[in-house]
Amino acid sequence: MTVGRLDGTVSLITGGASGIGAACAERFTAEGAIVVTADIAGSPDRILETAASSVVDAIVAEHGRLDSVVNAAGVAGGGPVHLVPIEEWARVIAVNLTGTFLVAKHALRPMVEQGSGSIINIASIEGIEGTEGGSAYNASKGGVVLLTKNLAIDYGRSGVRANAICPGFIETPMMHEVMGLPEMTKVRDTIRDHHKLGRFGQPSEIAGAALFLASPDSSFVTGHALVVDGGFTAGLRPGVLEAFGL
């Protein structure tokens, strides 16, 4: 009988209906975890908080523990700052940053009590460096990175680890919603070519990183923003080596 890397553990994955969240749910299940997926949504924030609290309480009531959380729920949004409506700014921050905060807040209750746990927040390379027109999205994901570091600082001695994953551009429904527009064809090609591997990433490749962070293999890893971006942030490639066939 094959033993999975997450056998006997319980995981909560938000945004589990598609994209990175769905890939994480599939991979975690294959590795033996009991996986509960949820799309925590709503406005104002008190609705988000009620949903987050309820789903954590239900998991603990049924399974007795919560070992890992993957905060993968997210939305796109941005534009030049002087053209971004306050409602759009608030929507992006509410889902990407406040939603992550609220799920972590309530997941920490059972994790601290049991003395163990791994919180994995899906941020973005746009949370560690700027991108043209990113505004609200970049701000939200930058907030996720620093929130994650604070979680690591505050709860490490309680046995809880917290890490972020900063994906490059991944082939998800959210990316296609933005990049699939006819006027974005040139932008899409430019962004794809800026990945040093010459392609966009796949959700399964982010799920592999999440599996590592949820498993005992990462037992001494906390407070880290793990970049999984096909070399996007490695630096410039202006074409100097083309004459050498590279």
C-alpha positions in Angstrom: 0.0 0.0 0.0 1.4 3.4 -1.0 1.6 6.0 1.7 0.8 9.5 0.5 2.8 12.5 1.8 -0.4 13.9 3.4 -2.0 10.7 4.7 -4.1 11.3 7.8 -4.2 15.1 7.4 -7.1 17.5 6.8 -6.8 20.4 4.4 -9.0 23.4 3.6 -8.5 24.9 0.1 -10.3 28.1 -0.9 -10.9 28.9 -4.5 -11.1 25.1 -5.1 -13.6 25.2 -7.9 -11.0 26.0 -10.7 -7.5 26.9 -11.5 -4.8 26.7 -8.9 -7.2 25.8 -6.1 -8.7 22.9 -8.0 -5.2 21.6 -8.9 -4.2 21.8 -5.2 -7.3 19.9 -4.2 -6.6 17.2 -6.7 -3.0 16.8 -5.7 -3.6 16.9 -2.0 -6.4 14.3 -2.3 -4.0 12.0 -4.4 -1.5 12.3 -1.6 -4.0 11.1 1.0 -5.4 14.2 2.6 -9.0 14.8 3.5 -9.7 17.9 1.4 -12.5 20.4 2.0 -12.8 23.0 -0.7 -14.6 26.3 -0.3 -15.1 29.6 -2.2 -15.3 32.1 0.6 -17.2 35.1 -0.9 -19.5 37.9 0.1 -19.6 41.5 1.1 -19.3 43.3 3.4 -16.4 41.8 5.4 -18.6 40.5 8.1 -20.2 38.1 5.6 -16.7 36.9 4.6 -15.8 36.4 8.3 -19.0 34.5 9.1 -18.3 32.2 6.1 -14.7 31.6 7.1 -15.5 30.9 10.7 -18.3 28.5 9.8 -16.3 26.4 7.4 -13.4 26.0 9.8 -15.8 25.1 12.6 -17.5 22.5 10.4 -14.2 20.9 9.5 -13.1 20.6 13.1 -16.5 19.3 14.2 -16.3 16.5 11.5 -12.6 15.7 11.4 -11.3 16.9 14.7 -8.4 18.9 13.3 -7.1 21.1 10.5 -3.6 20.6 9.3 -3.2 22.8 6.3 -4.9 25.7 4.5 -4.3 26.8 0.9 -5.7 30.3 0.3 -6.1 30.2 -3.4 -9.3 32.3 -3.9 -8.6 35.4 -5.9 -9.8 37.9 -8.4 -8.1 40.1 -11.0 -8.4 43.9 -11.2 -6.5 47.0 -11.5 -5.6 49.7 -14.0 -4.0 53.2 -13.8 -4.5 54.4 -10.3 -6.3 57.6 -11.3 -8.9 55.6 -13.3 -9.6 52.9 -10.7 -13.0 53.3 -9.0 -13.0 52.9 -5.3 -15.5 50.1 -5.6 -13.1 48.1 -7.8 -10.2 48.7 -5.4 -12.3 47.6 -2.5 -13.5 44.4 -4.3 -9.9 43.3 -5.2 -8.6 44.0 -1.7 -11.6 42.3 -0.1 -11.2 39.0 -1.9 -7.4 38.8 -2.3 -6.2 40.3 1.0 -9.0 40.5 3.5 -10.3 37.0 2.4 -6.8 35.5 3.0 -6.6 37.3 6.4 -10.0 36.0 7.5 -9.5 32.4 6.5 -6.1 32.4 8.3 -7.6 34.1 11.3 -10.1 31.3 11.9 -7.8 28.5 10.8 -5.3 29.5 13.4 -7.8 28.7 16.2 -7.5 24.8 15.8 -4.0 25.0 14.6 -2.7 26.8 17.7 -4.7 24.4 19.9 -3.3 21.3 18.3 0.2 22.8 18.1 0.7 22.3 14.4 -0.4 23.5 11.0 0.7 24.9 7.7 -0.9 28.0 6.1 -0.1 28.5 2.4 -1.2 31.7 0.8 -1.2 32.1 -2.9 0.3 35.5 -3.7 1.9 36.4 -7.0 5.1 37.6 -8.6 3.0 40.8 -8.9 3.2 41.0 -5.1 7.0 41.2 -5.1 7.6 43.4 -8.1 5.4 46.0 -9.9 3.7 45.4 -13.3 2.2 47.9 -15.6 -1.4 48.7 -14.6 -1.3 46.3 -11.7 -2.4 48.8 -9.0 -5.1 47.0 -6.9 -4.0 43.5 -7.7 -0.4 44.1 -7.0 -1.2 45.9 -3.8 -3.4 43.0 -2.6 -0.8 40.4 -3.4 2.0 42.4 -1.8 -0.2 42.6 1.3 -0.5 38.8 1.2 3.2 38.4 1.2 3.8 40.6 4.2 0.8 39.2 6.0 2.3 35.7 5.5 5.6 36.8 7.0 3.8 38.2 10.0 1.9 35.0 10.5 5.2 33.1 10.5 6.6 35.5 13.1 3.6 35.5 15.4 2.7 31.7 15.3 6.0 29.9 14.7 6.4 29.1 18.4 2.9 27.7 18.4 4.0 25.1 15.8 2.2 26.8 12.9 4.1 27.5 9.7 3.0 30.1 7.1 4.4 30.5 3.6 3.3 32.2 0.4 3.6 31.0 -3.2 4.3 33.7 -5.8 3.3 32.2 -9.1 4.2 33.6 -12.5 1.5 33.8 -15.1 -0.4 30.5 -14.9 -2.9 29.0 -17.4 -6.1 29.5 -15.3 -9.6 30.7 -16.2 -8.7 34.0 -14.4 -5.7 34.6 -16.7 -7.6 33.6 -19.8 -10.4 36.1 -18.8 -7.9 38.9 -19.0 -5.3 37.7 -21.6 -7.9 36.1 -23.9 -9.2 39.5 -25.1 -8.2 40.2 -28.7 -6.5 43.5 -27.8 -4.3 41.6 -25.4 -2.7 39.3 -27.9 0.6 41.2 -28.1 0.7 41.7 -24.4 0.1 38.0 -23.8 3.0 37.1 -26.2 5.3 39.5 -24.5 4.5 38.2 -21.0 4.9 34.6 -22.1 8.3 35.3 -23.6 9.4 37.0 -20.5 9.2 33.7 -18.7 12.7 32.3 -19.2 11.2 28.8 -19.9 9.3 30.3 -22.8 5.9 29.3 -21.6 3.1 30.0 -19.1 2.9 27.8 -16.0 0.3 25.1 -15.3 -1.9 25.0 -12.1 -0.4 21.5 -11.4 3.0 23.1 -11.0 1.8 25.4 -8.3 0.0 22.5 -6.7 3.4 20.7 -6.4 4.9 23.7 -4.6 1.8 23.8 -2.3 2.2 20.1 -1.6 5.8 20.6 -0.5 4.8 23.4 1.9 2.0 21.4 3.4 4.1 18.2 3.9 6.7 17.4 6.5 9.4 17.9 3.8 9.1 21.7 4.5 9.1 21.3 8.3 11.8 24.0 8.7 10.4 26.4 6.1 8.3 29.3 7.3 7.9 33.0 6.5 9.0 32.4 2.9 7.6 33.7 -0.4 8.3 30.9 -2.8 8.6 32.2 -6.4 7.4 29.6 -8.9 7.5 31.7 -12.1 9.5 29.9 -14.9 12.3 32.5 -14.4 10.0 35.6 -14.9 11.7 37.5 -12.1 15.2 36.2 -12.7 16.2 39.3 -14.7 16.4 40.7 -18.2 17.0 38.7 -21.3 17.7 41.3 -24.0 19.0 38.8 -26.6 22.8 39.1 -26.1 23.3 35.4 -26.5 21.2 34.9 -29.6 24.3 34.9 -31.7 25.5 31.9 -29.7 22.3 30.0 -30.4 20.9 30.5 -26.9 
